């Protein structure tokens, strides 16, 4: 092919400014493009040259408000102002998928804000388990009286013999007062009564099949008769939901405190009605070598089965008097040289603030769980004290307060000469 017939090859700039080769003949450019190209040649620039950075005008040198103006001061097309209709669209301006409303929602449905409570994580929890009945759970006094009354109405000598009805009467306060006896229930209580207070134990009743070799040996050594009961009979005599299978039948007896000693710590109990609290008061008094307790009128009986069990049978080791007129007894203690000390929330001093010579013979006055100590008795007291503690708590349980005071009193007695 001759040179004349070969297609002329020209270099053209593509849209993305890459160079390529075209086999087509040279197409004449428009007149404006040719004039622009001639102007570049006159200025000494070639195609694609751009002004150097140093030759560009600094934007900060332009007068404020000159943007969008021509050299003669006239505004360009659009006046250089922001036109909301001509601004470029942004993501979200056009509804997604042709739906109306906000992104991802269609029609006229209202937008629902995110609620963290509705989307909170759900944690799987274990099912609630019912608390198991413990062996020491006790029946209330009304249930015991109803059970005893039902047994009294049944005079069948075979299923309900007289000796059993007599034992069943001891589960109530009236029955104990009438018979002058009480029941000590449980392994620890019976062991304490048999080993420490043999003189008050009349007999022992055990359920068929009871197995405790050590306790049975102690009972035999004390020459105490053991009677066998059926499981149903033991359940009727027991004041707990789950009986331990052994009960001691005892005479009511107690030892009075000695008030003539040179040093003494006595506890005066005013109308404490919770048997568990009274049982704890007995144990605390024994633990800190108290010289005795005086139970005023309105206080629960010390021979209540819950008191006996709460003290683990040790209540007979503490000298005590019960059903006492507290006013007369406070006057009696004054005549014996005792300093009567009442616990009071409004007191200004603690036990340590009282002069030592007043604490050689002291009698603590503790009161009812809800109403507190009788104000009349507080007026008869020589001193009032409070237990220093945080202001976050108003008061303590009567047995807890008595424990703290008993400890302080024991320490003071050791320090006295």
KOLDOLO-362471 format. One record per residue (C-alpha): residue number from 1; x, y negated, z negated. Coordinates in nm, 2 decimals, padded with zeros to 4 digits, always signed. Layout:
// KOLDOLO-362471
+-----+--------+--------+--------+
:  nr :     c1 :     c2 :     c3 :
+-----+--------+--------+--------+
: NUM :      X :      Y :      Z :
...
+-----+--------+--------+--------+
This chain:
// KOLDOLO-362471
+-----+--------+--------+--------+
:  nr :     c1 :     c2 :     c3 :
+-----+--------+--------+--------+
:   1 : +00.00 : +00.00 : +00.00 :
:   2 : +00.14 : -00.34 : +00.10 :
:   3 : +00.20 : -00.62 : -00.14 :
:   4 : -00.08 : -00.82 : +00.01 :
:   5 : -00.34 : -00.54 : -00.04 :
:   6 : -00.24 : -00.47 : -00.41 :
:   7 : -00.49 : -00.61 : -00.67 :
:   8 : -00.36 : -00.90 : -00.86 :
:   9 : -00.31 : -00.83 : -01.23 :
:  10 : -00.38 : -01.11 : -01.47 :
:  11 : -00.33 : -01.13 : -01.85 :
:  12 : -00.65 : -01.22 : -02.04 :
:  13 : -00.72 : -01.29 : -02.41 :
:  14 : -00.99 : -01.06 : -02.55 :
:  15 : -01.25 : -01.16 : -02.82 :
:  16 : -01.03 : -01.04 : -03.11 :
:  17 : -00.72 : -01.22 : -02.97 :
:  18 : -00.55 : -00.91 : -02.84 :
:  19 : -00.39 : -00.91 : -02.51 :
:  20 : -00.49 : -00.67 : -02.23 :
:  21 : -00.45 : -00.62 : -01.86 :
:  22 : -00.74 : -00.65 : -01.62 :
:  23 : -00.74 : -00.50 : -01.27 :
:  24 : -00.99 : -00.76 : -01.14 :
:  25 : -00.89 : -01.06 : -00.94 :
:  26 : -00.84 : -01.39 : -01.10 :
:  27 : -01.16 : -01.56 : -01.17 :
:  28 : -01.17 : -01.93 : -01.16 :
:  29 : -01.23 : -02.07 : -01.50 :
:  30 : -01.47 : -02.35 : -01.56 :
:  31 : -01.36 : -02.70 : -01.50 :
:  32 : -01.35 : -02.79 : -01.87 :
:  33 : -01.12 : -02.50 : -01.95 :
:  34 : -00.88 : -02.61 : -01.67 :
:  35 : -00.88 : -02.96 : -01.80 :
:  36 : -00.81 : -02.84 : -02.15 :
:  37 : -00.52 : -02.63 : -02.03 :
:  38 : -00.37 : -02.93 : -01.84 :
:  39 : -00.39 : -03.14 : -02.15 :
:  40 : -00.18 : -02.88 : -02.34 :
:  41 : +00.08 : -02.87 : -02.08 :
:  42 : +00.12 : -03.25 : -02.08 :
:  43 : +00.16 : -03.24 : -02.46 :
:  44 : +00.43 : -02.97 : -02.43 :
:  45 : +00.22 : -02.70 : -02.60 :
:  46 : +00.15 : -02.36 : -02.46 :
:  47 : -00.16 : -02.14 : -02.49 :
:  48 : -00.22 : -02.02 : -02.85 :
:  49 : +00.01 : -02.28 : -03.02 :
:  50 : -00.13 : -02.43 : -03.34 :
:  51 : -00.02 : -02.74 : -03.51 :
:  52 : +00.24 : -02.69 : -03.78 :
:  53 : +00.14 : -02.71 : -04.15 :
:  54 : +00.33 : -03.04 : -04.20 :
:  55 : +00.14 : -03.20 : -03.91 :
:  56 : -00.20 : -03.12 : -04.06 :
:  57 : -00.37 : -03.40 : -04.25 :
:  58 : -00.39 : -03.35 : -04.63 :
:  59 : -00.76 : -03.32 : -04.73 :
:  60 : -00.70 : -03.53 : -05.03 :
:  61 : -00.60 : -03.82 : -04.80 :
:  62 : -00.94 : -03.84 : -04.65 :
:  63 : -01.17 : -04.11 : -04.80 :
:  64 : -01.45 : -03.97 : -05.02 :
:  65 : -01.76 : -03.92 : -04.82 :
:  66 : -01.58 : -03.90 : -04.48 :
:  67 : -01.65 : -03.53 : -04.43 :
:  68 : -01.87 : -03.46 : -04.13 :
:  69 : -01.79 : -03.80 : -03.97 :
:  70 : -01.64 : -03.87 : -03.63 :
:  71 : -01.34 : -04.09 : -03.57 :
:  72 : -01.57 : -04.38 : -03.49 :
:  73 : -01.76 : -04.34 : -03.82 :
:  74 : -02.07 : -04.18 : -03.68 :
:  75 : -02.20 : -03.86 : -03.83 :
:  76 : -02.18 : -03.53 : -03.65 :
:  77 : -02.48 : -03.32 : -03.57 :
:  78 : -02.67 : -03.23 : -03.88 :
:  79 : -02.53 : -03.55 : -04.06 :
:  80 : -02.30 : -03.33 : -04.27 :
:  81 : -02.58 : -03.27 : -04.52 :
:  82 : -02.68 : -02.94 : -04.67 :
:  83 : -02.97 : -02.79 : -04.48 :
:  84 : -03.14 : -02.51 : -04.68 :
:  85 : -03.30 : -02.37 : -04.36 :
:  86 : -02.97 : -02.36 : -04.17 :
:  87 : -02.76 : -02.21 : -04.45 :
:  88 : -02.63 : -01.86 : -04.39 :
:  89 : -02.84 : -01.59 : -04.54 :
:  90 : -02.71 : -01.41 : -04.84 :
:  91 : -02.77 : -01.06 : -04.96 :
:  92 : -03.11 : -01.03 : -05.11 :
:  93 : -03.26 : -01.32 : -04.91 :
:  94 : -03.43 : -01.07 : -04.69 :
:  95 : -03.64 : -00.81 : -04.86 :
:  96 : -03.48 : -00.47 : -04.86 :
:  97 : -03.66 : -00.23 : -04.62 :
:  98 : -03.91 : -00.49 : -04.53 :
:  99 : -04.08 : -00.48 : -04.87 :
: 100 : -04.21 : -00.79 : -05.03 :
: 101 : -04.11 : -00.92 : -05.37 :
: 102 : -03.78 : -00.86 : -05.54 :
: 103 : -03.51 : -00.61 : -05.44 :
: 104 : -03.64 : -00.26 : -05.44 :
: 105 : -04.00 : -00.35 : -05.52 :
: 106 : -04.29 : -00.39 : -05.28 :
: 107 : -04.61 : -00.57 : -05.24 :
: 108 : -04.74 : -00.80 : -05.52 :
: 109 : -04.63 : -00.58 : -05.81 :
: 110 : -04.49 : -00.80 : -06.09 :
: 111 : -04.13 : -00.76 : -06.19 :
: 112 : -04.09 : -00.56 : -06.51 :
: 113 : -03.79 : -00.67 : -06.72 :
: 114 : -03.56 : -00.41 : -06.87 :
: 115 : -03.66 : -00.30 : -07.22 :
: 116 : -03.37 : -00.13 : -07.41 :
: 117 : -03.61 : +00.03 : -07.65 :
: 118 : -03.79 : +00.22 : -07.38 :
: 119 : -03.46 : +00.34 : -07.23 :
: 120 : -03.29 : +00.42 : -07.56 :
: 121 : -03.13 : +00.76 : -07.57 :
: 122 : -03.33 : +01.04 : -07.73 :
: 123 : -03.13 : +01.25 : -07.98 :
: 124 : -03.24 : +01.60 : -08.05 :
: 125 : -03.30 : +01.65 : -08.42 :
: 126 : -03.33 : +01.96 : -08.63 :
: 127 : -03.68 : +02.04 : -08.75 :
: 128 : -03.76 : +01.94 : -09.10 :
: 129 : -03.71 : +02.22 : -09.35 :
: 130 : -03.93 : +02.25 : -09.65 :
: 131 : -03.74 : +02.24 : -09.98 :
: 132 : -03.71 : +02.58 : -10.15 :
: 133 : -03.87 : +02.61 : -10.49 :
: 134 : -03.60 : +02.62 : -10.75 :
: 135 : -03.61 : +02.85 : -11.04 :
: 136 : -03.63 : +02.56 : -11.30 :
: 137 : -03.93 : +02.39 : -11.14 :
: 138 : -04.18 : +02.35 : -11.42 :
: 139 : -04.56 : +02.35 : -11.44 :
: 140 : -04.73 : +02.05 : -11.58 :
: 141 : -04.91 : +02.05 : -11.92 :
: 142 : -05.26 : +02.04 : -11.77 :
: 143 : -05.19 : +02.36 : -11.57 :
: 144 : -05.06 : +02.54 : -11.88 :
: 145 : -05.36 : +02.44 : -12.08 :
: 146 : -05.60 : +02.56 : -11.81 :
: 147 : -05.42 : +02.89 : -11.79 :
: 148 : -05.44 : +02.94 : -12.16 :
: 149 : -05.81 : +02.85 : -12.17 :
: 150 : -05.89 : +03.10 : -11.90 :
: 151 : -05.70 : +03.37 : -12.10 :
: 152 : -05.90 : +03.29 : -12.41 :
: 153 : -06.22 : +03.33 : -12.23 :
: 154 : -06.12 : +03.68 : -12.12 :
: 155 : -06.16 : +03.90 : -12.43 :
: 156 : -06.09 : +04.23 : -12.26 :
: 157 : -05.86 : +04.42 : -12.50 :
: 158 : -05.70 : +04.62 : -12.22 :
: 159 : -05.61 : +04.36 : -11.96 :
: 160 : -05.58 : +04.07 : -12.21 :
: 161 : -05.49 : +04.21 : -12.56 :
: 162 : -05.50 : +03.98 : -12.87 :
: 163 : -05.12 : +03.97 : -12.91 :
: 164 : -05.08 : +03.85 : -12.55 :
: 165 : -05.35 : +03.58 : -12.60 :
: 166 : -05.16 : +03.46 : -12.91 :
: 167 : -04.84 : +03.43 : -12.70 :
: 168 : -05.02 : +03.25 : -12.42 :
: 169 : -05.15 : +02.99 : -12.67 :
: 170 : -04.79 : +02.89 : -12.75 :
: 171 : -04.76 : +02.74 : -12.40 :
: 172 : -04.98 : +02.45 : -12.51 :
: 173 : -04.92 : +02.18 : -12.77 :
: 174 : -05.24 : +02.27 : -12.97 :
: 175 : -05.14 : +02.63 : -12.98 :
: 176 : -04.79 : +02.56 : -13.11 :
: 177 : -04.94 : +02.34 : -13.39 :
: 178 : -05.19 : +02.60 : -13.48 :
: 179 : -04.96 : +02.90 : -13.48 :
: 180 : -04.64 : +02.72 : -13.61 :
: 181 : -04.43 : +02.90 : -13.34 :
: 182 : -04.28 : +02.82 : -13.00 :
: 183 : -04.14 : +03.00 : -12.70 :
: 184 : -03.78 : +02.98 : -12.58 :
: 185 : -03.76 : +03.08 : -12.21 :
: 186 : -03.46 : +03.16 : -12.00 :
: 187 : -03.13 : +03.35 : -12.03 :
: 188 : -02.93 : +03.06 : -12.17 :
: 189 : -03.20 : +02.95 : -12.41 :
: 190 : -03.25 : +03.30 : -12.55 :
: 191 : -02.88 : +03.36 : -12.58 :
: 192 : -02.85 : +03.03 : -12.78 :
: 193 : -03.14 : +03.11 : -13.01 :
: 194 : -03.03 : +03.47 : -13.08 :
: 195 : -02.66 : +03.39 : -13.14 :
: 196 : -02.70 : +03.05 : -13.33 :
: 197 : -03.05 : +03.06 : -13.48 :
: 198 : -03.12 : +03.42 : -13.56 :
: 199 : -03.34 : +03.33 : -13.86 :
: 200 : -03.61 : +03.16 : -13.64 :
: 201 : -03.64 : +03.44 : -13.38 :
: 202 : -03.93 : +03.68 : -13.44 :
: 203 : -03.90 : +03.89 : -13.13 :
: 204 : -03.80 : +03.89 : -12.76 :
: 205 : -04.01 : +03.97 : -12.46 :
: 206 : -03.85 : +04.08 : -12.14 :
: 207 : -04.00 : +04.19 : -11.80 :
: 208 : -03.97 : +04.55 : -11.69 :
: 209 : -03.64 : +04.60 : -11.51 :
: 210 : -03.46 : +04.30 : -11.68 :
: 211 : -03.09 : +04.35 : -11.63 :
: 212 : -02.85 : +04.15 : -11.83 :
: 213 : -02.63 : +04.39 : -12.03 :
: 214 : -02.45 : +04.12 : -12.24 :
: 215 : -02.78 : +03.95 : -12.35 :
: 216 : -02.95 : +04.28 : -12.43 :
: 217 : -02.64 : +04.38 : -12.64 :
: 218 : -02.66 : +04.05 : -12.84 :
: 219 : -03.03 : +04.10 : -12.91 :
: 220 : -02.97 : +04.46 : -13.03 :
: 221 : -02.67 : +04.34 : -13.25 :
: 222 : -02.90 : +04.09 : -13.41 :
: 223 : -03.16 : +04.36 : -13.47 :
: 224 : -03.43 : +04.19 : -13.29 :
: 225 : -03.71 : +04.39 : -13.13 :
: 226 : -03.75 : +04.37 : -12.75 :
: 227 : -04.10 : +04.41 : -12.61 :
: 228 : -04.16 : +04.49 : -12.24 :
: 229 : -04.40 : +04.29 : -12.03 :
: 230 : -04.53 : +04.33 : -11.67 :
: 231 : -04.43 : +04.08 : -11.41 :
: 232 : -04.78 : +03.93 : -11.41 :
: 233 : -04.78 : +03.89 : -11.79 :
: 234 : -04.43 : +03.72 : -11.78 :
: 235 : -04.55 : +03.49 : -11.50 :
: 236 : -04.85 : +03.38 : -11.72 :
: 237 : -04.62 : +03.31 : -12.02 :
: 238 : -04.36 : +03.12 : -11.82 :
: 239 : -04.37 : +02.75 : -11.78 :
: 240 : -04.16 : +02.77 : -11.46 :
: 241 : -04.26 : +02.87 : -11.11 :
: 242 : -03.99 : +03.14 : -11.09 :
: 243 : -03.94 : +03.30 : -11.43 :
: 244 : -03.61 : +03.44 : -11.54 :
: 245 : -03.77 : +03.74 : -11.70 :
: 246 : -03.70 : +03.69 : -12.07 :
: 247 : -03.87 : +03.48 : -12.36 :
: 248 : -03.79 : +03.45 : -12.73 :
: 249 : -04.08 : +03.42 : -12.97 :
: 250 : -03.96 : +03.19 : -13.26 :
: 251 : -04.09 : +03.01 : -13.57 :
: 252 : -04.09 : +02.63 : -13.57 :
: 253 : -03.81 : +02.50 : -13.80 :
: 254 : -03.57 : +02.21 : -13.81 :
: 255 : -03.30 : +02.06 : -14.03 :
: 256 : -03.33 : +01.70 : -14.15 :
: 257 : -03.04 : +01.46 : -14.11 :
: 258 : -02.83 : +01.37 : -14.42 :
: 259 : -02.86 : +00.99 : -14.48 :
: 260 : -02.62 : +00.97 : -14.78 :
: 261 : -02.29 : +01.01 : -14.59 :
: 262 : -02.05 : +00.72 : -14.57 :
: 263 : -02.04 : +00.73 : -14.19 :
: 264 : -02.33 : +00.82 : -13.97 :
: 265 : -02.48 : +00.77 : -13.63 :
: 266 : -02.85 : +00.83 : -13.60 :
: 267 : -03.08 : +00.80 : -13.29 :
: 268 : -03.43 : +00.66 : -13.33 :
: 269 : -03.66 : +00.77 : -13.05 :
: 270 : -03.96 : +00.55 : -12.99 :
: 271 : -04.24 : +00.71 : -12.77 :
: 272 : -04.02 : +00.89 : -12.52 :
: 273 : -04.27 : +01.10 : -12.34 :
: 274 : -04.07 : +01.28 : -12.07 :
: 275 : -03.96 : +01.63 : -12.20 :
: 276 : -03.66 : +01.63 : -11.98 :
: 277 : -03.53 : +01.30 : -12.12 :
: 278 : -03.58 : +01.42 : -12.48 :
: 279 : -03.40 : +01.74 : -12.40 :
: 280 : -03.11 : +01.54 : -12.26 :
: 281 : -03.11 : +01.31 : -12.58 :
: 282 : -03.06 : +01.63 : -12.79 :
: 283 : -02.77 : +01.75 : -12.58 :
: 284 : -02.60 : +01.41 : -12.58 :
: 285 : -02.64 : +01.38 : -12.96 :
: 286 : -02.48 : +01.72 : -13.00 :
: 287 : -02.20 : +01.64 : -12.76 :
: 288 : -02.09 : +01.32 : -12.94 :
: 289 : -02.13 : +01.46 : -13.30 :
: 290 : -02.44 : +01.26 : -13.38 :
: 291 : -02.57 : +01.30 : -13.74 :
: 292 : -02.93 : +01.34 : -13.63 :
: 293 : -03.24 : +01.22 : -13.44 :
: 294 : -03.57 : +01.07 : -13.57 :
: 295 : -03.86 : +01.11 : -13.33 :
: 296 : -04.13 : +00.86 : -13.38 :
: 297 : -04.51 : +00.90 : -13.33 :
: 298 : -04.60 : +00.92 : -12.96 :
: 299 : -04.28 : +01.11 : -12.87 :
: 300 : -04.31 : +01.44 : -12.70 :
: 301 : -04.28 : +01.75 : -12.93 :
: 302 : -03.92 : +01.88 : -12.96 :
: 303 : -04.07 : +02.24 : -12.93 :
: 304 : -04.22 : +02.17 : -12.59 :
: 305 : -04.09 : +02.44 : -12.35 :
: 306 : -03.94 : +02.18 : -12.12 :
: 307 : -03.76 : +02.01 : -12.41 :
: 308 : -03.63 : +02.35 : -12.52 :
: 309 : -03.51 : +02.44 : -12.17 :
: 310 : -03.37 : +02.09 : -12.11 :
: 311 : -03.15 : +02.11 : -12.42 :
: 312 : -03.05 : +02.47 : -12.33 :
: 313 : -03.18 : +02.57 : -12.67 :
: 314 : -02.92 : +02.36 : -12.85 :
: 315 : -03.18 : +02.12 : -12.99 :
: 316 : -03.19 : +02.32 : -13.32 :
: 317 : -02.82 : +02.24 : -13.38 :
: 318 : -02.90 : +01.87 : -13.41 :
: 319 : -03.07 : +01.77 : -13.74 :
: 320 : -03.40 : +01.59 : -13.66 :
: 321 : -03.73 : +01.48 : -13.79 :
: 322 : -04.04 : +01.44 : -13.57 :
: 323 : -04.38 : +01.27 : -13.58 :
: 324 : -04.24 : +00.99 : -13.80 :
: 325 : -04.38 : +00.64 : -13.87 :
: 326 : -04.09 : +00.44 : -13.73 :
: 327 : -04.16 : +00.12 : -13.92 :
: 328 : -04.14 : +00.29 : -14.26 :
: 329 : -03.83 : +00.48 : -14.15 :
: 330 : -03.64 : +00.17 : -14.04 :
: 331 : -03.71 : +00.02 : -14.38 :
: 332 : -03.58 : +00.35 : -14.53 :
: 333 : -03.26 : +00.33 : -14.33 :
: 334 : -03.20 : -00.03 : -14.44 :
: 335 : -03.21 : +00.10 : -14.80 :
: 336 : -02.94 : +00.36 : -14.71 :
: 337 : -02.71 : +00.10 : -14.56 :
: 338 : -02.77 : +00.16 : -14.19 :
: 339 : -02.74 : -00.11 : -13.93 :
: 340 : -03.03 : -00.06 : -13.69 :
: 341 : -02.93 : -00.15 : -13.34 :
: 342 : -03.20 : -00.19 : -13.06 :
: 343 : -03.13 : -00.18 : -12.69 :
: 344 : -03.27 : -00.49 : -12.52 :
: 345 : -03.23 : -00.63 : -12.17 :
: 346 : -03.23 : -00.99 : -12.31 :
: 347 : -02.95 : -00.92 : -12.56 :
: 348 : -02.64 : -01.14 : -12.55 :
: 349 : -02.39 : -00.90 : -12.68 :
: 350 : -02.26 : -00.55 : -12.63 :
: 351 : -02.19 : -00.28 : -12.90 :
: 352 : -01.82 : -00.39 : -12.92 :
: 353 : -01.92 : -00.74 : -13.01 :
: 354 : -02.08 : -00.64 : -13.34 :
: 355 : -01.84 : -00.67 : -13.65 :
: 356 : -01.68 : -00.33 : -13.73 :
: 357 : -01.80 : -00.32 : -14.09 :
: 358 : -02.16 : -00.31 : -13.96 :
: 359 : -02.09 : +00.00 : -13.75 :
: 360 : -01.99 : +00.25 : -14.02 :
: 361 : -02.35 : +00.36 : -14.04 :
: 362 : -02.56 : +00.28 : -13.74 :
: 363 : -02.89 : +00.38 : -13.60 :
: 364 : -02.97 : +00.34 : -13.23 :
: 365 : -03.32 : +00.25 : -13.13 :
: 366 : -03.42 : +00.37 : -12.78 :
: 367 : -03.76 : +00.33 : -12.63 :
: 368 : -04.02 : +00.45 : -12.38 :
: 369 : -03.92 : +00.51 : -12.02 :
: 370 : -04.16 : +00.26 : -11.87 :
: 371 : -04.26 : +00.01 : -12.15 :
: 372 : -03.93 : +00.01 : -12.33 :
: 373 : -03.89 : -00.02 : -12.70 :
: 374 : -04.18 : -00.16 : -12.91 :
: 375 : -04.12 : -00.54 : -12.96 :
: 376 : -04.23 : -00.50 : -13.32 :
: 377 : -03.95 : -00.25 : -13.38 :
: 378 : -03.70 : -00.47 : -13.21 :
: 379 : -03.79 : -00.75 : -13.46 :
: 380 : -03.71 : -00.51 : -13.74 :
: 381 : -03.37 : -00.43 : -13.59 :
: 382 : -03.05 : -00.59 : -13.73 :
: 383 : -02.88 : -00.63 : -13.40 :
: 384 : -02.98 : -00.61 : -13.03 :
: 385 : -02.73 : -00.50 : -12.76 :
: 386 : -02.72 : -00.45 : -12.39 :
: 387 : -02.50 : -00.23 : -12.17 :
: 388 : -02.27 : -00.45 : -11.95 :
: 389 : -02.34 : -00.35 : -11.59 :
: 390 : -02.39 : -00.49 : -11.24 :
: 391 : -02.67 : -00.75 : -11.19 :
: 392 : -02.79 : -00.54 : -10.90 :
: 393 : -02.96 : -00.30 : -11.14 :
: 394 : -03.21 : -00.41 : -11.40 :
: 395 : -03.21 : -00.11 : -11.64 :
: 396 : -03.09 : +00.25 : -11.69 :
: 397 : -03.27 : +00.57 : -11.76 :
: 398 : -03.32 : +00.61 : -12.14 :
: 399 : -03.11 : +00.93 : -12.15 :
: 400 : -02.83 : +00.76 : -11.95 :
: 401 : -02.83 : +00.45 : -12.17 :
: 402 : -02.82 : +00.67 : -12.48 :
: 403 : -02.53 : +00.87 : -12.35 :
: 404 : -02.32 : +00.55 : -12.29 :
: 405 : -02.40 : +00.41 : -12.64 :
: 406 : -02.32 : +00.75 : -12.80 :
: 407 : -01.98 : +00.76 : -12.63 :
: 408 : -01.91 : +00.40 : -12.75 :
: 409 : -02.02 : +00.48 : -13.10 :
: 410 : -01.80 : +00.79 : -13.12 :
: 411 : -01.50 : +00.58 : -13.01 :
: 412 : -01.57 : +00.32 : -13.27 :
: 413 : -01.61 : +00.58 : -13.55 :
: 414 : -01.26 : +00.71 : -13.46 :
: 415 : -01.11 : +00.36 : -13.48 :
: 416 : -01.26 : +00.28 : -13.82 :
: 417 : -01.04 : +00.34 : -14.12 :
+-----+--------+--------+--------+
